[in-house]
Amino acid sequence: MGVPHISNRSGRERERWSRRGLLAALGAVPAAAVLTGCGDSADASDATESSAPPSARAAAKKAAIAVTPADGTTRADFASPVQVTVTDGTLASVKVTGNDGSTLAGTLNATRTRWTSARNPYSGTKYTVTATTAGGTARTTTFTTKSPGETFVGYFTPEANSTSGVGMPVSLNFTHAVSDRAAVQKAITVTAEPAVEIVGHWFSDTRLDFRPETYWAPGTKITLSLRLKDVQGTDGVYGVQAKDVTFHIGREQISTVDLATKEMTVRRDGSTIATYPVSGGDSDHTTWSGIMVISERFKQTRMESSTVGLGDEYDISDVPHAQRLTTSGTFVHGNYWASTAVFGHRNTSHGCVGLHDAKGASDRSVDGYKFYESSMLGDVVIVKNSGEKTVEPSNGLNGWNLSWADWKAASAV
């Protein structure tokens, strides 16, 4: 059989067509297939993603916000801060608001992926947390903190907005014994205008007093700031107070009772304004010596010997112009039942300092009335030459009997 003849021309035409067809076919192939050579399409996709920068990969994922305590918690711990964290993003803003109107401020870490409240949430409070990321993702959660099982408060002296003499300390008596004195003292600050160093002193696990090194300057404004709410004073017992209280110091009045001369000298703002003959405790009932502060005042009051361990030696229902100097029962008061010859000449009392007075507490001419009217809470009364030792600093508001070094030694901070 003969072989058909194929001309060179037709062969060249087929060659040219085949090249054009090949180029056309190649033009229809996806670019990814061209770039990857022998790899398939799946390989091309993986390579493109892995070559993208980290920020682009993070942007491709949705940010996830987490809040501690968790959303819907009804008995959350109030002894730990609130935390908000984000993954695959950064935090733009966080707001935490309590149903009591309070807010929790906080700080972000360097990468803006974690926010932590500056203080712990309050107990027994419902909080709403609203967090937003830089990419626009937002989340709102709520939680409620549990209430403390047992609480304590600090009753303070002097009274809010009162005016006192220069010897008045700021004294707190707690309703529950405090074992963590440092935590409680750190939650209490006392400041003064004009400014002066003020230090706390623990007399016991239920009493904390504050004072400067020397008497307050006349006209001083004192601010007591209590931040005791949710501070653990002892195991399982928490404070409840969060308030500021102001007091004022009036003029300076310091009275010195010399029981050797049986005379009291009253000085106001550095000048003597009066001298009074007095009678102090007898040899069997000597009067405390030392610096004492007037802590209570009564126009008339009952004094009964059994309340101070002296049996039935006396019971006087209407002692005039009585001003307390010690918790144990020392007063400076008017005396209408003793002869006027006693005052300035003999010490005949059961330990108090007495001035001549009149029954009924209304005679303006007598010394007891005059001294009472010139005095106020916080005034200083100094007793010397009584034959008795110095009063205990904790017996009344009498911490001025401690040196500044000894006072500061009983601070917990």
C-alpha positions as CSV (number, residue, x, y, z in Angstrom):
1,M,0.0,0.0,0.0
2,G,1.3,3.4,-0.8
3,V,1.8,6.1,1.9
4,P,-0.3,9.3,1.4
5,H,1.8,12.3,0.6
6,I,1.6,15.1,3.0
7,S,2.8,18.4,1.8
8,N,5.2,20.5,3.9
9,R,2.7,23.4,3.7
10,S,-0.1,21.6,5.5
11,G,2.3,20.4,8.2
12,R,3.5,23.9,8.8
13,E,-0.2,25.1,9.0
14,R,-1.0,22.5,11.7
15,E,2.1,23.5,13.6
16,R,1.1,27.1,13.6
17,W,-2.4,26.2,14.7
18,S,-1.2,24.1,17.5
19,R,0.9,26.9,18.9
20,R,-1.9,29.3,18.7
21,G,-4.3,26.8,20.4
22,L,-1.8,26.2,23.1
23,L,-1.3,29.9,23.8
24,A,-5.1,30.4,23.9
25,A,-5.5,27.5,26.3
26,L,-2.7,28.9,28.6
27,G,-4.4,32.2,28.6
28,A,-7.5,30.6,30.2
29,V,-5.6,29.0,33.1
30,P,-6.1,30.7,36.5
31,A,-3.2,32.9,37.6
32,A,-2.8,30.9,40.7
33,A,-2.2,27.7,38.7
34,V,0.4,29.5,36.6
35,L,2.2,30.9,39.7
36,T,2.3,27.6,41.5
37,G,3.6,25.5,38.7
38,C,3.0,21.9,39.6
39,G,1.1,22.6,42.8
40,D,-2.7,22.3,42.9
41,S,-5.2,25.0,43.7
42,A,-5.4,24.1,47.5
43,D,-1.7,24.6,47.9
44,A,-1.9,28.0,46.3
45,S,-4.5,29.2,48.8
46,D,-2.4,28.1,51.8
47,A,0.7,29.8,50.5
48,T,-1.2,33.1,50.0
49,E,-2.6,33.2,53.6
50,S,0.7,32.2,55.3
51,S,2.5,35.0,53.4
52,A,0.2,37.7,54.8
53,P,1.4,39.9,57.7
54,P,0.2,39.0,61.3
55,S,-2.0,42.1,61.5
56,A,-3.8,41.1,58.4
57,R,-4.4,37.6,59.7
58,A,-5.7,39.0,63.1
59,A,-8.1,41.4,61.2
60,A,-9.5,38.4,59.4
61,K,-10.6,36.9,62.7
62,K,-13.4,38.3,64.9
63,A,-12.2,39.7,68.3
64,A,-13.5,37.8,71.3
65,I,-14.1,39.7,74.6
66,A,-14.1,37.9,78.0
67,V,-15.2,39.4,81.3
68,T,-14.4,38.3,84.9
69,P,-16.7,37.8,86.8
70,A,-18.6,35.9,84.1
71,D,-21.8,37.2,82.6
72,G,-24.8,36.5,84.8
73,T,-22.9,35.7,88.0
74,T,-25.1,36.4,91.0
75,R,-22.7,35.9,93.9
76,A,-19.5,37.2,92.5
77,D,-16.4,37.8,94.8
78,F,-16.0,41.4,95.8
79,A,-12.4,40.9,97.0
80,S,-10.9,40.7,93.5
81,P,-10.8,43.3,90.7
82,V,-12.8,43.2,87.5
83,Q,-10.9,42.1,84.4
84,V,-11.7,42.4,80.7
85,T,-9.6,40.6,78.1
86,V,-9.7,40.3,74.3
87,T,-8.2,37.9,71.9
88,D,-7.6,38.6,68.2
89,G,-7.9,42.4,68.8
90,T,-7.3,45.3,71.1
91,L,-9.5,47.1,73.6
92,A,-10.7,50.6,72.8
93,S,-12.9,51.3,75.8
94,V,-14.2,49.6,79.0
95,K,-17.0,51.0,81.2
96,V,-18.1,49.4,84.5
97,T,-21.1,50.9,86.2
98,G,-22.8,49.8,89.5
99,N,-26.6,50.1,90.1
100,D,-25.6,52.4,93.0
101,G,-24.3,54.9,90.5
102,S,-20.7,54.2,91.2
103,T,-18.2,53.5,88.5
104,L,-15.0,51.4,88.4
105,A,-12.0,53.1,86.8
106,G,-9.2,50.9,85.4
107,T,-6.1,50.6,83.3
108,L,-5.0,48.7,80.2
109,N,-1.9,46.7,79.8
110,A,0.8,47.7,77.2
111,T,-0.8,45.7,74.4
112,R,-4.3,46.9,75.2
113,T,-5.5,43.3,75.5
114,R,-6.3,43.3,79.2
115,W,-8.2,45.9,81.3
116,T,-8.1,45.7,85.2
117,S,-10.2,47.7,87.6
118,A,-8.2,50.0,89.9
119,R,-10.2,48.8,92.9
120,N,-12.4,45.9,93.7
121,P,-16.2,46.1,93.1
122,Y,-18.4,46.9,96.1
123,S,-20.4,44.1,97.8
124,G,-24.1,43.6,97.2
125,T,-24.0,45.6,93.9
126,K,-25.1,44.8,90.4
127,Y,-22.5,45.9,87.7
128,T,-22.8,46.4,84.0
129,V,-19.7,46.0,81.9
130,T,-19.5,47.4,78.4
131,A,-16.4,46.7,76.4
132,T,-15.5,47.7,72.8
133,T,-12.6,46.8,70.6
134,A,-10.7,48.9,68.2
135,G,-12.3,46.9,65.4
136,G,-15.8,47.7,66.5
137,T,-16.7,44.5,68.3
138,A,-18.7,45.3,71.5
139,R,-19.9,43.2,74.4
140,T,-22.1,44.0,77.4
141,T,-22.3,41.7,80.5
142,T,-23.7,42.0,84.0
143,F,-22.8,40.4,87.3
144,T,-23.9,40.9,91.0
145,T,-21.5,40.7,93.9
146,K,-22.4,38.8,97.1
147,S,-23.1,40.5,100.4
148,P,-20.6,40.2,103.3
149,G,-21.7,37.8,106.0
150,E,-20.7,40.0,109.0
151,T,-19.8,43.8,109.1
152,F,-18.3,46.4,111.3
153,V,-18.5,50.2,111.5
154,G,-16.3,52.8,113.2
155,Y,-18.1,55.3,115.5
156,F,-16.1,58.6,115.4
157,T,-15.5,61.5,117.7
158,P,-16.0,64.5,117.3
159,E,-19.4,64.8,115.6
160,A,-19.6,65.8,111.9
161,N,-19.5,69.5,111.3
162,S,-18.8,70.3,115.0
163,T,-16.3,72.8,116.4
164,S,-13.9,71.6,119.1
165,G,-11.0,72.8,121.2
166,V,-7.4,72.3,120.1
167,G,-7.0,69.1,122.1
168,M,-9.7,67.1,120.4
169,P,-8.3,64.0,118.7
170,V,-10.1,62.1,115.9
171,S,-11.1,58.9,117.7
172,L,-12.8,55.8,116.2
173,N,-14.3,52.9,118.1
174,F,-15.1,49.8,116.1
175,T,-18.0,47.6,116.6
176,H,-15.9,44.5,116.0
177,A,-12.4,43.6,117.1
178,V,-9.9,44.4,114.2
179,S,-7.1,41.9,113.6
180,D,-5.8,43.4,110.3
181,R,-5.0,46.8,111.7
182,A,-2.9,47.8,108.7
183,A,-5.7,47.2,106.2
184,V,-8.2,49.1,108.3
185,Q,-5.8,52.0,109.0
186,K,-4.9,52.3,105.3
187,A,-8.6,52.8,104.6
188,I,-8.8,55.8,107.0
189,T,-7.1,59.1,106.3
190,V,-7.2,62.3,108.4
191,T,-6.1,65.5,106.8
192,A,-5.9,69.1,108.0
193,E,-6.0,72.6,106.6
194,P,-3.5,74.1,107.3
195,A,-1.6,70.9,106.6
196,V,0.2,69.0,109.4
197,E,1.5,65.5,109.9
198,I,-1.3,63.3,111.4
199,V,-0.6,59.8,112.7
200,G,-2.9,57.0,113.9
201,H,-2.4,55.2,117.2
202,W,-4.1,51.9,118.1
203,F,-5.1,51.8,121.8
204,S,-6.7,48.4,121.4
205,D,-8.2,46.2,118.7
206,T,-11.4,48.3,118.8
207,R,-10.0,51.8,119.1
208,L,-7.9,54.0,116.7
209,D,-7.1,57.6,117.4
210,F,-5.5,60.3,115.2
211,R,-3.6,63.4,116.3
212,P,-0.7,65.7,115.2
213,E,2.5,66.1,117.2
214,T,1.2,69.1,119.1
215,Y,-2.3,70.6,119.6
216,W,-4.2,71.6,116.5
217,A,-3.8,75.2,115.4
218,P,-6.9,77.3,116.1
219,G,-9.1,77.5,113.0
220,T,-8.0,74.2,111.5
221,K,-10.3,72.3,109.2
222,I,-10.1,68.5,109.7
223,T,-11.3,65.9,107.2
224,L,-11.9,62.3,108.1
225,S,-12.1,60.0,105.0
226,L,-13.5,56.6,105.6
227,R,-13.0,54.0,102.9
228,L,-13.8,51.0,104.9
229,K,-16.5,49.5,102.7
230,D,-15.5,45.8,102.0
231,V,-12.2,46.1,103.9
232,Q,-11.7,42.9,105.8
233,G,-11.1,43.9,109.4
234,T,-10.8,40.3,110.6
235,D,-11.6,37.0,109.0
236,G,-15.0,37.2,107.3
237,V,-15.9,40.6,108.8
238,Y,-16.0,43.6,106.5
239,G,-16.4,47.4,106.8
240,V,-19.4,49.2,105.4
241,Q,-18.5,52.9,105.6
242,A,-17.5,55.0,102.6
243,K,-17.8,58.7,103.5
244,D,-16.0,61.9,104.2
245,V,-16.6,63.9,107.4
246,T,-15.3,67.4,108.4
247,F,-14.6,68.9,111.8
248,H,-13.4,72.3,112.8
249,I,-11.1,73.6,115.6
250,G,-12.1,76.8,117.3
251,R,-10.1,79.0,119.6
252,E,-7.3,77.6,121.9
253,Q,-8.2,77.3,125.6
254,I,-5.9,75.5,128.0
255,S,-6.7,75.4,131.7
256,T,-4.0,74.4,134.3
257,V,-5.1,73.0,137.7
258,D,-2.4,73.2,140.3
259,L,-3.6,71.2,143.3
260,A,-0.8,72.4,145.4
261,T,-2.1,76.0,145.2
262,K,-5.6,74.8,144.6
263,E,-6.1,77.2,141.8
264,M,-7.1,76.8,138.1
265,T,-5.7,79.3,135.5
266,V,-7.5,79.6,132.2
267,R,-5.6,80.8,129.2
268,R,-7.2,81.5,125.8
269,D,-5.1,82.1,122.7
270,G,-2.1,82.6,124.9
271,S,-3.6,85.1,127.4
272,T,-5.0,84.5,130.9
273,I,-8.7,85.1,131.0
274,A,-9.6,83.8,134.4
275,T,-8.3,82.2,137.6
276,Y,-10.6,80.1,139.9
277,P,-10.1,78.6,143.4
278,V,-10.7,74.8,143.2
279,S,-10.8,71.7,145.3
280,G,-9.3,68.4,144.1
281,G,-9.2,64.8,145.3
282,D,-8.3,64.2,149.0
283,S,-5.4,62.0,150.1
284,D,-7.5,58.8,149.8
285,H,-9.0,59.8,146.4
286,T,-6.2,61.7,144.5
287,T,-7.0,63.3,141.2
288,W,-5.2,62.0,138.1
289,S,-2.3,64.1,136.9
290,G,-1.5,64.9,133.3
291,I,-3.1,66.3,130.2
292,M,-6.8,65.7,129.8
293,V,-9.4,66.7,127.2
294,I,-13.0,67.6,127.8
295,S,-15.0,64.7,126.2
296,E,-18.5,65.3,127.5
297,R,-20.5,68.2,128.9
298,F,-23.6,68.3,131.1
299,K,-25.4,71.3,132.5
300,Q,-26.6,69.0,135.2
301,T,-26.0,65.3,135.8
302,R,-26.3,62.6,138.4
303,M,-23.1,61.3,140.0
304,E,-23.3,58.1,142.0
305,S,-20.3,56.6,143.8
306,S,-21.2,53.0,143.0
307,T,-20.5,53.6,139.3
308,V,-16.9,54.3,140.0
309,G,-16.3,51.6,142.5
310,L,-16.8,53.7,145.7
311,G,-19.8,51.9,147.1
312,D,-22.5,54.2,148.5
313,E,-20.3,57.1,149.5
314,Y,-22.4,59.6,147.5
315,D,-25.3,60.0,145.2
316,I,-26.0,63.5,143.9
317,S,-28.8,63.8,141.3
318,D,-28.1,67.4,140.1
319,V,-24.3,68.0,139.9
320,P,-24.1,71.3,138.0
321,H,-21.8,72.1,135.0
322,A,-20.1,68.8,134.8
323,Q,-17.4,68.2,132.1
324,R,-15.8,64.8,131.7
325,L,-12.0,64.4,131.7
326,T,-11.7,60.6,131.9
327,T,-13.7,57.5,131.0
328,S,-13.1,56.3,134.6
329,G,-15.1,59.2,136.0
330,T,-13.0,62.2,136.5
331,F,-14.8,65.5,136.0
332,V,-14.3,69.2,136.4
333,H,-17.7,70.3,137.8
334,G,-19.6,72.8,139.9
335,N,-20.1,72.0,143.6
336,Y,-22.9,73.6,145.6
337,W,-22.9,71.3,148.7
338,A,-19.4,72.2,150.0
339,S,-18.6,75.3,152.0
340,T,-17.1,78.2,150.0
341,A,-14.2,78.1,152.4
342,V,-13.1,74.8,150.8
343,F,-12.3,76.1,147.4
344,G,-8.7,77.4,147.1
345,H,-7.8,75.9,150.5
346,R,-8.5,72.2,150.8
347,N,-8.7,69.1,148.5
348,T,-11.8,67.3,149.7
349,S,-13.3,65.5,146.6
350,H,-13.4,61.9,145.6
351,G,-11.0,62.7,142.6
352,C,-12.9,65.3,140.6
353,V,-11.9,69.0,140.3
354,G,-14.6,71.2,141.9
355,L,-15.5,74.8,141.5
356,H,-17.9,76.8,143.7
357,D,-21.4,76.7,142.2
358,A,-25.1,77.0,143.0
359,K,-27.9,74.5,143.0
360,G,-29.9,74.5,139.8
361,A,-27.0,75.5,137.5
362,S,-28.5,78.9,136.7
363,D,-26.5,81.4,138.8
364,R,-24.3,83.2,136.3
365,S,-22.2,84.8,139.1
366,V,-20.5,81.6,140.3
367,D,-17.3,80.1,139.1
368,G,-18.7,76.8,138.1
369,Y,-21.1,78.5,135.7
370,K,-18.5,80.9,134.3
371,F,-16.0,78.1,133.5
372,Y,-18.6,75.9,131.9
373,E,-19.8,78.7,129.7
374,S,-16.2,79.5,128.6
375,S,-15.5,75.8,127.7
376,M,-16.1,73.5,124.8
377,L,-15.5,69.9,123.9
378,G,-11.9,69.3,123.1
379,D,-10.5,71.9,125.5
380,V,-7.4,70.9,127.4
381,V,-7.3,70.7,131.2
382,I,-3.9,70.0,132.7
383,V,-3.7,68.8,136.3
384,K,-0.4,68.9,138.3
385,N,0.7,68.4,141.9
386,S,-2.2,66.1,142.6
387,G,-0.3,63.3,144.4
388,E,-1.5,60.9,141.7
389,K,0.4,59.3,138.8
390,T,-0.3,60.5,135.2
391,V,-3.6,59.4,133.7
392,E,-3.4,56.5,131.2
393,P,-3.5,57.9,127.6
394,S,-6.5,55.6,126.8
395,N,-8.5,56.7,129.8
396,G,-10.5,59.3,127.8
397,L,-9.2,61.3,124.9
398,N,-5.9,61.8,126.6
399,G,-3.3,60.6,124.1
400,W,-1.4,63.8,124.5
401,N,0.3,62.2,127.5
402,L,2.3,60.1,125.1
403,S,5.5,61.4,123.4
404,W,5.3,61.8,119.6
405,A,7.7,58.8,119.3
406,D,5.6,56.6,121.5
407,W,2.4,57.7,119.7
408,K,3.8,56.8,116.3
409,A,5.1,53.5,117.5
410,A,1.5,52.2,117.8
411,S,0.6,53.0,114.2
412,A,0.0,50.0,111.9
413,V,1.2,51.7,108.7
